[in-house]
Amino acid sequence: MTKSPEEFPEKVKEVRRQLGISQEELAHALGVSFATINRWENGKTTPFKLAKRQFDNLCSKMVRQGKLDLSEGKD
């Protein structure tokens, strides 16, 4: 889903914004720590394969439910 590692921090922030959830709530949903989400958003680390897959699956589920719009060029 994410095109490049450079875009990942912004995507995480946008997903949280649209879903109206905190870093802590996203961390709980993905089974990672709050600090992990914070590091992703600040571009300090990138997710391991499993965590990335969990994030992508969560995004896909939220898109299907109409709770998330990740289409390009929306404003």
Secondary structure, 3 states (H helix, E strand, C coil): CCCCHHHHHHHHHHHHHHHCCCHHHHHHHHCCCHHHHHHHHCCCCCCCHHHHHHHHHHHHHHHHCCCCCCCCCCC
